[in-house]
Amino acid sequence: MIYTVLTLFPEITGAFFASSIMAKAISRGIIRYRAINIRDYALDRHKTCDDAPYGGGPGMLMLGEPLGRALEAAGARKKNSESVYARHQTGALSQTGALSRSRVIYLSPSGRPFSQSLARELAAGEELILLCGRYEGIDQRIIDLYVDDEISVGDYVLSSGETAALVVIDATYRLVDRVIAAESLEEESFSGGLLEYPQYTRPEMYDTIKVPEVLLSGHHENIRRWRLERRVEKTLSLRPDLIRRGRKAGLFDEETERVINDLAAGRHGAPDDSTGEEDE
C-alpha cells in the first residue's frame, strides 16, 4: 500500500509514519509513504494557496491551480470529462470517473461517514491519495475533476484535513496484509458486527477488582463462550444499532442470536429488529 498525502503541513503527518507499527511496516516494505507539500506547486513568490471565495462569505478557500498541479505530480488523473460535465448539469453527488486510477480521497465534513467496512475497502487498494483541506475547504472544481471519494471521520468540524487523514491511514494500514497478524484482527470491535470483549492482564487483583475466574480456568470453551457473551452484552449496552445492522446483514450465527435474545430479554425485552441508520 502506498499513501500519498497532499498537505500544506507535511510535518503533521510525517511524524506518524516514523513511529510504532507503521515505522516497522515501512521498514519491511509493506507500506510506502510520501508527502507532497501543496505550497511547492504555488507559482507566485509568496507561495499563495488560498483566496477569498466568489460570492462572498467568511474565510478563505484553497486555490484550485496549486492543488491541481500537486495532484498531477502525485499521479492523480482527471476523471473523464463526460462524467464531470454531467455532474455539473445534474448536480449529482454520486461517484464518477474511472476506478483504475489511484483513488483520490478528499477529507471533508461533507463526505460520507468513515466506517470499518469502508476502511477494509480502502485497505484492499494499492494506493490512496489523501487530499487535506484547510480554511473553508477547496475549490469545488478540484473535487469535480479529481476526487473519487469525499470522506468524513465524524459529524464535527476539524481545523485541518491532516488529522482526518491520519484517522483514515491508521484505520486502513493495519488491515493491509502482513502489517498485523490476522488472528489479532479477528475479534476486534466491529468484526462480526460486535464490539470487542473486555480484556485483563496481570496482576490478578487490582484495587478491589479480580480478574474473572473463567479467564483463569484454562477451559477454552468456557472462555470462548464468556467472551461471546461479553461482546454481545457490551454491544447491546453501548451500540445497539450494531445489533440491528448485524441482523439485517446476516452476520450472526445461531449461537450469537441465542445470546442476543437471552441477554436482551434480561435487560429490556427482545431487541428491536428494525434497522435504524445504515452503516455506509
N, C-alpha and C positions, 0 to 999 in steps of 0.2 A: 504494500500500500504506500502510495506517495501522497503526502499532504502538502499542498501549496497554499500559503496564506498571504493574501494581499491586504496590506495594512499600512497605516501611517505611523505605527509604533511597533516595529518588529521585535523590539526588546521585550515586549509584554509576553508574546507567545514563545519567543526563543528560549526563555528560562525553563518552560515546561518540558521541552524536548531534550534538555540536558540533565534531567532528574529521573531517579527511580526506575520503574519498569520500562518507561519509554526510552530512557537512555540505553538500557540493555537491548531493547528491540532494535534500536538504530545500530548499535554496535554489531549485532548479529545479522544485519542486512535485511531484516523483516520489514522495517519501517524506514521510509526516507522522508526528509522534510526540507522545505525551502521557504524562506520568507522573501516576499517581494515588497519593497518599500514603494508605495504609490507615488511618493514625492519625487522619486527618481525619474518619473515619466511626466512631470510638470516641466514645461519648456521655458518658462519665464525665470528671471534671475531670483525671484523670491520663492520659487517652487510652490506656487499657489495651487491649492487643491480644493478650494471652496469658493462659493459666491452666493449672493442673495437669490432666493427663488423668484421666478417670474410670478406675477400676480400678487406679490407682497406676502407678508406674514413674518413671524418671528424666526430668528435663527438663520443658519447658513446651510447650504446644500453642497454635497461633494460634486465636483465638476465631472462631466462625462468624458472629456478628452483625455486627461491623465489616467482615469480608470480604464478606458478602452485600450489605451496603449499598454498599460500594465497587464491587463487580461490577455492581450495578444502575446505579450512577452512570456506569460505563464503557459501559453499553449492553448488557451481558450479560443474558440472559433465562433463566429456569429451563427445563430440559428437561421434556418432557411428563410429567405425574405418573404416568401408567400405566407408563411405562418405568422411572421411578425406583422405583415400588412393586415391579415385577417384579424389579429388580436386588436390592432388599433381601431379597425372598423366595428368590431362587435363588443369590445370591452371585456372579452372573455379572460378569465383568470386561470384557465387550465394550463398545464404544462405544454410547451411546444418545442419543436426542434428535434434534431437527431440525437438519439441516445448513445450513439457510438462515440461522441465527443467526450472529453474529460468532463466530469459532472461539476458544474459551477453552482455553488450554493451561496446565496446572499443571506446573512444573518439579520433577521428583521422581526420586530414585534408583530408585524402584519402577516408573518408567514404561517404555514401550517404547523401545528404543535409537534414538537420533537418527542419521540417515544422510543421504547426499547425495540419495538418492531421496526421502526424506521432506522434505528442505529444498526440493526442486523442487516437491513437492506443496503445501507451505505457501506458497511464494512465488507460487503461482498464485491465491491468495485475495486478498480486498480488505482484510481487517482481521484482525489477530491480537491477542487479549487475553492477555497473559502474566502469570500469577499467580506471584509469587515468594514461596516459603515461607521460614520461619526456624525456629529451635529444632528441635523434634522433628517439625515438619510442621504440617498444618492439620486442622481438624475434618473427618472423613470426609463429613459431610452436605453440605459445600460441594462436594466432588468429585461426590457423587451428584446434586446439584441443578443444578450449573452447568458442570462441566468436561467438555469434549469429548475432550481428549487429555491423558494423563499422559506426559511425555517425559523421558527420561534422557539426558544427554550423555555418559555413560560409567559403567562399573562401579566407581564410587568415590563417596564422600560429600563434599559441599561444605558449608561453613558457611552459605551463602546461596544462595537461588534467583536472585539478581541476576546472579551470574557465569554461571550456566547459561543464563539468559535472553539474555545478551549473545552467547553462542555461537550460539543459535538465530537471533537477529537478524542477526548477522554473516554466517551461512551462507545466509540467505534473501534479505536485501535486495539483495545483489549479483546475484541471479538475476532480480530484477524488471526488466522491460523498460526499456531506456534508461539504467539505472544504470551498467552497464559494457558496452563494445562486445561484440556477440555473438561475434565471432571470438576474443576473448580468453578465452572460456569453453569453446571447442570442444575443446581438448586438455589441459585441466586434469586433475589427479588425479581419478579416479573417472569421468571422461567416457569413454564407450565401454567401461567395465569395466576400464580400465588406469590405472596411476599415470602421472604426468607424466614426460617425458624430462628428462635433465639439461640445464641451460642455462648459457651462458657470455657474458661481456661483456668489455670492454677492461680490462687490456691482454691481448695475445695470450699472453704469458708471465707467469705469476705464480708466484713462488718457483721451483720446478723443473718446473712443470706447464704445458704448452702447450695451447691450445685445439685440439680435434680438427680435423685437416686438412679433413675433409669439410665442416665448417661455414664454412671459409674459401674453399671451392672455387667457390661461386656456382652449383653444379649442384643445381637444385631437387629433381630426382627422387632423387638420391643422399642429399640432406639429409632428404627425407621418409622414405626407407627407413631411414636411420640412426636417425632419431627413433623410428620404429615399433619397431625392434629394441631400442633402449634402453628404451622403455616396457615392452615385454614382459619384457626382462631384469630390470628393476627390480621389476616386479610379481611375477615368479617368485621373486625373492630375498626380498622383504620381505612380500608379501601374496599367497601362492599361493592363498589362499581366494577372492580376487577372480577368478582364472582359472577356478576351478571354477564360481563363480556366473555368470560371464560366458558360459561354455559352456552351462550349463543354460538361461540366458535367451536364447541365440542371438544374443549381441551381436557376435560376431567374424566378419568376412568370411574368405574362403578364404586371402587373403594373411596375415592375422593368425594364423590357425590354423597355417599352414605355419611361420611364425616361432616360434610357441609350441612346436611339435613339434621344430623344429631346435634351438632353444636348450635346451629341456628335455632332449633326448637327449644334448646335450653336457655337461649338468650331472649328472643323476641317472637318466636314462632318461625315457620318456614320462610326461607329467604325469597324475596321477590324475584320472579323470573324476567321481569321487564329489563330491557337492555340499557336504558339510560343513554348517556352520551357515548358516541362511538370512539374507539381508540384509533386515531388516524395513523 
